[in-house]
Amino acid sequence: MYKPTATSYRPGSLTLPREYYLSPEIFAEEIERLFARQWTCVGRVSRLAQPGDYFLADVAGESLIVVRDRQGALHALFNVCRHRGTRLCTEPAGRFSETIQCPYHAWTYAIDGRLIGAPHMQDVEDFDKTEYPLHAAGLAEWEGFLFVNVADEPEPFEQTWAPMVDRLARFKLPSLRVGHRVTYDLRANWKLVFENYSECLHCPMIHPELNAVIPYRSGANDLVEGPFLGGYMEIMPPNRSATISGRACGLPVSDDLSAEDRQRGYYYSFEPNLLLSIHPDYVNYYLVRPVAVDRTIVESEWLFHPDNEGDPAFNPRDAIEFWDATNRQDWAIIERGQQGIASRRYVPGPYSARESLPAAWDREYLRLMGHA
């Protein structure tokens, strides 16, 4: 996936100790220190196309109602009634007509979270509806993706994500449309997904079809330390994209792509839960959600240029099936990794120069955990 450099490879780097993949106590700490404090991606803003549209997001064990209000503003509201704590919504997605009402005692909220109805509370001395809006989480948008933060005082998104603000603008990601969605259920620790995504040394063994299109020795990294990592790989001619046929499956994602961009795939990881793969003619991304120390849900969507719709030459399955097969190869070897790490004989092993990004990912993970 890259050419090792002095800034990316640190001799002596080792994989994480066994307990980081097996310990329920460390898993619980990860949820509190990473997922309950960091900006977590919950999907595309296109899911909230109309006023009243909402979907539920599970972040660090919290259920959030992510919704567009009548004025078009976006909100992430805790799915907790301010009366007696009842969960307000159970449907994973939908559209509110005018209000959000608790099914228990009918406390009623505007879609922006304001309390507008509280039966019989007029008899309670000094009760003021303005003091009981739904609690709100931090919400931010970047390149068509929505991020939430459930911390009491989150670091501003613009500060945390400053290195990425304009970095990928040329790909016009907000304009792309979802063409396919799939959910994978892995019997493995979530960190193994990130570590696997961050290197292609395994590609000749695990992904021979991928390696024939995008050789593992090609490309270079441009983000080598910190919470944002990755770079590009070269698409081997005569292939024009990472598809089963090797042909482009549709229009370029943007008219602003350089000649180099049209012959590359870009692969980035963003702690704690987003993986982003950009190809000349489509994008696919992954949301990584830890469920247990040895179980992870990965949600993935494929994005295409909107002008592809109605074009008989558009062949999205060429890209979808290519990566679905590649993903399943990854999940199988990751699960075998989890099984091997569970052995009493597992001890941390050395990373090679071509595994500098997973080593860098581990370093940032340990820093965020306060274990560095």
N, C-alpha and C positions, 0 to 999 in steps of 0.2 A: 504493500500500500504506500510505501514511501522509501526514500533513500535516507539511511541513518545519518544524522549530523551530530556535531559536538553538543548542540543544544538540546537534542531530543533523546539521546541515549546516555544512560548513566551506568557504567560498568558496576557489576555487583548487585544490580536490581534483582529482587526475589519476589516470587508470588506471595500472596497473603497467607498467613498461618491458617491452619485447619479450622479454628474456632470461628473465624469470620464467615464461614459458609455453613456452620452447623449450630451455632449458639443461639438459642431463643433470646437470651439476654442481650446479645449484641444486636440481633434483629430488632428488638424493641427499642434499643438505643438509636438505631438508624432511623426508625420512624420518627422519633422525637427530635433528633438532632439534624436530620437531613430533610425528610419529607414534610415535617411540621414547621420548618423554618425557611426552606428554600422556595424559590419560584418554580412551581410544578406545572408542566404543560397539561392541559385537559382537552386539547383537540382544536378543531378549526372554527373560526368565527362564523363561517358559512352555515353552521348548524343553527345559527340564530338569525335567520334571514328576515323574519317578520316580527313586528312588535308582539310581545306575548310569548314568543318561542322560548323554550327552556330545555335544558337537559340536566341530569344529575351527574355530579362528579364525586368520586370517592378519593379523598386526599388525606393521608395520615389518619385514617379511621373516621374522618369527618365526612358527612354527606353535605354537599353544597348544591344549591339551586343556581345554575348559571343561566341568566335570563336577560332578554332585551326588553326594556320598558316601553311605555307608550310614546315617549319622546325619542326613542332610539338609543338611549344610553344602556350600557351593559353593566350588570351587577353579578356578584357572586355572594349569595345569601346562605347563611347556615340554615340547614333544613330542620330547624328547632323552633317550635312555638315559644313565644316569650311568656305564655301563661303558665303551663305546667310541663313544658319540655317535649311535648308530643312531636313526632316527625310529621311534617306537613305533607310531603309528597312521597309517593312510592313508585309511580310510573317513571321509567328511565328517561323519557323525553315526551314533549307535547307542547301544547300552547294554552296559556291562560287566557280566558276571555276578558276579564276585567280585574280580577282579584285573586289572591291566594288565601284560602280559608282553611283553618285547622278543623279536622274532622271530629275533634273531641268536644270542644266547647264553643266552636264557631268564632274564635278570634279571627279577624279578617284583616288582611294586609293588602296595600296597593302593590303592584308588581315591582315597584322600586324599594319595597321593604317597609314602608311606613304603616304603622298600625292605624287602621281607620274604623274598626269596629270591635267592641269588647263588651258583649252582653252582660248587663247588670253591674258593670264596673262603675257606672255613674253613681252608684250608692256608696262607693268606697271613697272615704275622705282623702282629698289631695291627689286622687288618681289622675294622671296626665298621660294621654295616649302618645304624646310626642316623646315620652321617655322610654317607650317600649317598641322601637322598631326592631325588625329582624337584625340580628348581628350580621355584619358584612365582612367578607374576606378581601384581601388585596386582589385586584384584578388588573391585568395588563394585556396589551395586544402587541405582537411582533410578527411581521411578515405573514399575516393571516392566521397566526396561531394565538390561542388564548392561554394565559398563565394565571394561576392563582397562588396566593400565599396565605396560609391560615394562622401565621404568627400574630401575636398581639400588636407588635410594632415592626413590620417587615422592612428590611432595607429597600429603598426605592428601586423599582425594576430598572429604571433608566441608568442607575448607578451600577447595579449588578451586571447588566447586560450591555454596558457601554462598548465592550470590544466587538459586539456583534451587530450594533444598531444598523449600519449601512453596508455591512460586509457582503451580504447576499442579495442586495437590491436588484442587481442586473437580471436575476432569474424571475422576477415578477411573481413571486410565490403567492401573494394575496389574490391574484386573478385566476389561479388555477382551480379547477373543479374536481371534486371527488368522483372517481370512477369505480372504485371497488373498496370494500372494507372487510377485514377478517380479524378474528380474535384467536390467539394461540394460548394454550394452557400448558406451562412447562413445569416439570417436576425438578426444579433446580433453583438455586439461589440467584437473585436478581443481578448480582454483581458479575456473575459469569456471562450474562448477556452483554453487558458493556465491554467486558474484557475481550470477548470473542469478536465483537463488532470492530474493535479498535486495531485489529491486525489481520493480515491476509497470508501470513506464513502457513496457515492451515489450508489455504485454498487449493493447492495442487492435490492434496489428499482428500479433502472433504467436498470440494466444489470443482471438479474437473471441467464442467461446462462453463462455469463462471471464469475460471482461470484461462480458458481458451479465448475468451472475449476480452477479459481485462487481466493481463498477466500480473502476478503478484509482485514482481520486481519493479513494476512501472510506477511512475508518479512520485509525489513528494508531499510532505506535510507542511502546512503553514500555521497551524496552531498546535504547539507541542507541550505546553504547560498550562495548568489551571483547570477551571471547570469546563472550558470549551476546547475540544481537541479534534484534529482531523486534517484532511487534505484531499488530494485528487489522485485518481488512477487513470492511466491512458487506455482508451478503447482501441484495441488492435485492429487496424485495417485488414480486410475490407469491411469489417463490422462497423456499423454506425451507432449502435446502442447496445445496452445490456438487455437483449431480448433473446427468445428462443431462436428466431431466424437470423439475428444479427442486424436486421434492418430496423430503421426507425419505425415506431408503432404509430406515430402521428406527427403533428406539427411540432416545431421547437417550442419549448416552454416560454421563450421570450425572443423578441426580435433583436435584443441587445446582446446576444451571445457572440463572443469572439470566435474566430476559427478554432482557437485552442479549446474554448468551452464546448464546442460542438463535437469534440473528440475525446471528452473526459467525463468521468463520473466523480462527483464530489461527495465525501462521506464524513459527517461530523457527529460527534456525541456531545450532549449538553447535560451536565449533571443537574438534577438527579434522575431525570426520567425520559429524555427525548433523544432519539436517534434519527438523523435526517440524511437521506440519500437523494442526490440531485443528478439527474441524467439529462442529456440534451433534449429529450422528447417527453419526459415524465419525471415525477418525483414520487418517492414513497418514504413514509416516515413510520416510526414505531414509538408508542408510549409504553413504558415499562412500569408495571405496577406490582410491587411486592405484596404477596398475600400471606406467606409464611416463610420461615427461614429456608424451606426447600420447595417453595412453590411460587411461580411468577406468572402473571397474566401479561401478555404482550398484545396490544391492539395496533393494527397497521392499516393505513389507507394509501391508495395510489391516486395521484393527482395528475390531471392532464389539461392541456390548453382548451379553453371553452369553445374555440372555433372548430375543434375536431368533431363536435356533435353534428350528425347528419352526413358526414363525409364517408362514403363507402370504403375509402382506403384506410380509415382509422381502424386499428387492430389492437385494442388495449390488452386483449388476452395474451398477446405476444410478450408483453412486459409483466403482466400479473402472474402468469404461470411460471415464467422464468424465476422470479423472486420467491414465489410461494414454494417452489421446489427447493431453492437455495435455503430459504428460511428453515424448512423442515429438516434439511441436512444439518443446519446449525443447531436446531433444538435437540436433535438426537445426540449429537456429540457433546453438547453442553450437559445433557442429562447424564451421559456416561462420565463426564467430568465430575459432576456432583457425587455420583456413586463412588468414584475413585478417591475423591477428597475425604469421603466419610471413613475411609480405611484408617486404622490406627497407625499404619505405616506411612501415611502421607506426611511429608514435611515440605516446606517451601522449596521450590525449584528455581533455577536461574532463568531470567528472561534473556533472550538473545537481542542483538542489535536491531533485528527486525520486529521486535516486540516492545519497542520503546514507548509506544502510545498506551498499551495496557499498563505498563509500569508507571507512566505518568498519571494515568487515571487512578491507579491505586494510591499514589502519593497524594493526590488532591482529595480523594476519599478519606484517607487517614487524617489529613489536615482538617477537613470539615468535621470529622468525628472527634477531633481533639486528641487523637492517638498518635500524631506524628512525633 
